[in-house]
Amino acid sequence: MTTTLAHSVMTEITQGDYGLVVSNEQDNDAFAQRFLPAFTTTGEFETIFCSSYVAITMRDIWLIFYYGRDNVIFNQKNTMIHSVRYALLQAVAKDSAIENLESSCKGDADQAFIYTTITTHYLLHWLNEYVLQVNHLDEDYHLVKSIKMQKYHEVYEELSTAITPLPRHWVVAQANVVKAIHQSLAQEEKLFSDVMQDVAMRCLGLQPTASIADVIKVLR
């Protein structure tokens, strides 16, 4: 059941180009080779990370760690459709603590995945605890995560007349969350920095041979 669910998530995020960091089939395969086995190690990984929204966010963060921030390109055609994820990725990519982590795992796909797992967990915790709850945006964020993007495309395609418009209530919900993220980063910059410093400390404190099971222990 767990493996089937994990495969379902990976299939969904590779059926279309929904990432915000430009990738190719080999990148997706390399990420899947690390994402899927994690579910056979511990059921807790499924509880925390098994949704297409979280998985694609992980994939993009993994690419940033693996290739290095200077060697990745943001897919600008998707930044408006996925503006919440874009705001989160920008926050991570600009943080100085993440720069130190990147230098430790760049070019190492396995280490980058472990660092990505920890980073994603604490990033989403920060979002839920210090952005969504403070601004009472839980329902908006749930709506942002729940929409299936397969039938939507960038709004300025040549065949725009054949495109299903993004639902207005979804656009408004996403705009509310993005605004709250930006305000929190501007007003509580040290808070986010402290969270990322904690991420770096936990990542760098792991043994070189650490497994996903060891990582889950760090997240408890």
C-alpha positions as CSV (number, residue, x, y, z in Angstrom):
1,M,0.0,0.0,0.0
2,T,2.8,2.4,1.0
3,T,4.8,1.7,-2.1
4,T,1.7,2.0,-4.3
5,L,1.0,5.4,-2.8
6,A,4.6,6.6,-3.3
7,H,4.6,5.5,-6.9
8,S,1.3,7.3,-7.4
9,V,2.8,10.5,-6.1
10,M,5.9,10.2,-8.3
11,T,3.8,9.5,-11.4
12,E,1.7,12.6,-10.8
13,I,4.6,14.9,-10.5
14,T,6.4,13.5,-13.6
15,Q,3.4,13.5,-15.9
16,G,3.8,17.2,-16.5
17,D,6.3,20.0,-16.0
18,Y,5.1,21.3,-12.6
19,G,8.5,22.0,-11.1
20,L,9.9,25.4,-10.5
21,V,13.5,24.4,-11.0
22,V,14.2,23.3,-14.6
23,S,14.8,19.5,-14.7
24,N,14.9,16.6,-17.1
25,E,13.9,13.0,-17.1
26,Q,17.2,11.9,-15.6
27,D,16.8,14.3,-12.7
28,N,13.3,13.0,-12.0
29,D,14.5,9.4,-12.1
30,A,17.4,10.2,-9.7
31,F,15.0,11.8,-7.3
32,A,12.5,8.9,-7.5
33,Q,15.3,6.4,-6.8
34,R,15.7,8.1,-3.5
35,F,12.1,9.1,-2.7
36,L,10.5,5.7,-3.3
37,P,12.8,3.6,-1.1
38,A,12.3,6.0,1.8
39,F,8.7,4.6,2.1
40,T,9.9,1.0,2.5
41,T,12.1,2.1,5.5
42,T,9.6,3.8,7.7
43,G,5.9,4.5,7.6
44,E,6.5,7.9,9.2
45,F,8.0,9.2,5.9
46,E,4.7,8.6,4.2
47,T,2.8,10.5,6.9
48,I,5.1,13.5,6.6
49,F,5.9,13.7,2.9
50,C,3.5,11.6,0.8
51,S,1.6,14.1,-1.2
52,S,2.3,15.4,-4.7
53,Y,2.5,19.0,-3.5
54,V,5.2,18.2,-0.9
55,A,7.0,15.7,-3.2
56,I,7.4,18.3,-6.0
57,T,8.6,20.9,-3.5
58,M,11.2,18.3,-2.2
59,R,12.3,17.6,-5.8
60,D,13.0,21.3,-6.4
61,I,14.9,21.7,-3.2
62,W,16.8,18.6,-3.9
63,L,17.9,20.0,-7.3
64,I,19.1,23.2,-5.6
65,F,21.2,21.2,-3.1
66,Y,22.5,18.7,-5.7
67,Y,23.4,21.1,-8.4
68,G,24.0,24.2,-6.3
69,R,22.0,27.5,-6.4
70,D,24.2,29.0,-9.1
71,N,23.6,26.1,-11.4
72,V,19.8,25.9,-11.3
73,I,17.3,27.8,-13.4
74,F,13.8,28.7,-12.1
75,N,11.1,27.8,-14.6
76,Q,9.6,31.3,-15.0
77,K,6.5,30.1,-16.8
78,N,5.4,28.2,-13.7
79,T,6.1,30.9,-11.0
80,M,2.7,32.5,-11.3
81,I,0.8,29.2,-11.2
82,H,2.8,27.9,-8.3
83,S,3.6,31.1,-6.5
84,V,3.4,29.7,-3.0
85,R,6.0,27.1,-3.8
86,Y,8.1,29.7,-5.6
87,A,8.0,32.0,-2.5
88,L,9.2,29.1,-0.3
89,L,12.0,28.1,-2.7
90,Q,13.2,31.7,-2.9
91,A,13.3,31.9,0.9
92,V,15.4,28.7,1.1
93,A,17.7,29.6,-1.7
94,K,18.5,33.0,-0.3
95,D,19.3,31.9,3.3
96,S,22.9,31.8,4.3
97,A,22.6,28.7,6.4
98,I,21.5,26.8,3.3
99,E,24.5,28.0,1.5
100,N,26.7,26.2,4.0
101,L,24.6,23.0,3.5
102,E,24.9,23.2,-0.2
103,S,28.7,23.3,-0.1
104,S,28.5,20.0,1.9
105,C,26.2,18.0,-0.3
106,K,26.6,19.5,-3.8
107,G,27.1,16.7,-6.3
108,D,26.2,14.0,-3.8
109,A,22.6,12.9,-4.7
110,D,22.1,10.8,-1.5
111,Q,23.4,13.4,0.9
112,A,21.4,16.1,-0.9
113,F,18.2,14.0,-0.5
114,I,18.8,13.7,3.2
115,Y,19.4,17.4,3.6
116,T,16.3,18.1,1.5
117,T,14.1,15.9,3.7
118,I,15.1,17.8,6.8
119,T,14.9,21.2,5.1
120,T,11.4,20.4,3.7
121,H,10.1,19.2,7.1
122,Y,11.2,22.4,9.0
123,L,10.3,24.7,6.1
124,L,6.7,23.4,6.2
125,H,6.6,23.5,10.0
126,W,7.6,27.2,9.8
127,L,4.9,27.8,7.2
128,N,2.2,26.1,9.2
129,E,3.1,27.5,12.6
130,Y,4.3,31.0,11.9
131,V,2.6,32.0,8.7
132,L,-0.7,30.1,8.2
133,Q,-1.9,29.9,11.8
134,V,-0.9,33.5,12.6
135,N,-2.9,34.7,9.5
136,H,-5.7,32.2,9.8
137,L,-4.9,30.9,6.3
138,D,-5.1,27.1,6.9
139,E,-8.1,26.8,4.6
140,D,-6.5,28.8,1.8
141,Y,-3.4,26.7,1.9
142,H,-5.3,23.5,1.9
143,L,-7.1,24.7,-1.3
144,V,-3.8,25.6,-2.9
145,K,-2.4,22.1,-2.2
146,S,-5.5,20.2,-3.2
147,I,-6.0,21.4,-6.8
148,K,-5.0,19.0,-9.6
149,M,-2.8,20.9,-12.0
150,Q,-2.8,18.5,-15.0
151,K,-5.6,20.4,-16.8
152,Y,-4.1,23.9,-16.3
153,H,-1.2,25.4,-18.2
154,E,0.6,28.7,-18.2
155,V,-1.9,31.4,-19.1
156,Y,0.1,32.9,-21.9
157,E,0.4,29.9,-24.1
158,E,-0.1,30.4,-27.9
159,L,-3.3,28.3,-27.6
160,S,-4.6,30.3,-24.7
161,T,-8.2,30.1,-25.9
162,A,-8.1,26.3,-25.3
163,I,-6.8,26.6,-21.8
164,T,-9.1,26.2,-18.7
165,P,-8.8,29.4,-16.7
166,L,-7.4,29.0,-13.2
167,P,-10.3,29.2,-10.7
168,R,-10.5,32.7,-9.2
169,H,-11.0,31.4,-5.6
170,W,-7.9,29.3,-6.0
171,V,-5.9,32.3,-7.4
172,V,-7.1,34.5,-4.5
173,A,-6.2,31.8,-1.9
174,Q,-2.7,31.4,-3.3
175,A,-2.2,35.2,-3.4
176,N,-3.3,35.4,0.3
177,V,-0.7,32.8,1.3
178,V,2.1,34.3,-0.8
179,K,1.4,37.8,0.8
180,A,1.6,36.3,4.3
181,I,4.9,34.5,3.5
182,H,6.5,37.7,2.2
183,Q,5.2,39.7,5.2
184,S,6.5,37.1,7.7
185,L,9.9,37.0,6.0
186,A,10.1,40.8,6.1
187,Q,8.8,41.3,9.7
188,E,10.2,38.1,11.3
189,E,13.4,37.7,9.3
190,K,15.4,36.4,12.3
191,L,12.7,33.7,13.1
192,F,13.1,32.2,9.6
193,S,16.9,32.5,9.8
194,D,16.8,30.7,13.2
195,V,14.7,27.9,11.7
196,M,17.2,27.4,8.8
197,Q,20.1,27.6,11.2
198,D,18.5,24.7,13.1
199,V,18.1,22.8,9.9
200,A,21.8,23.3,9.1
201,M,22.8,22.2,12.6
202,R,20.7,19.0,12.3
203,C,21.9,18.2,8.8
204,L,25.6,18.7,9.6
205,G,25.3,16.8,12.8
206,L,24.3,13.6,11.0
207,Q,26.9,10.9,10.4
208,P,28.0,10.5,6.8
209,T,26.4,7.1,6.7
210,A,23.0,8.3,8.0
211,S,19.9,6.6,6.6
212,I,16.4,7.9,6.1
213,A,15.5,6.1,9.3
214,D,18.1,8.2,11.1
215,V,16.7,11.3,9.5
216,I,13.2,10.5,10.8
217,K,14.6,10.3,14.3
218,V,16.0,13.8,13.9
219,L,12.6,15.1,12.8
220,R,10.8,13.8,16.0
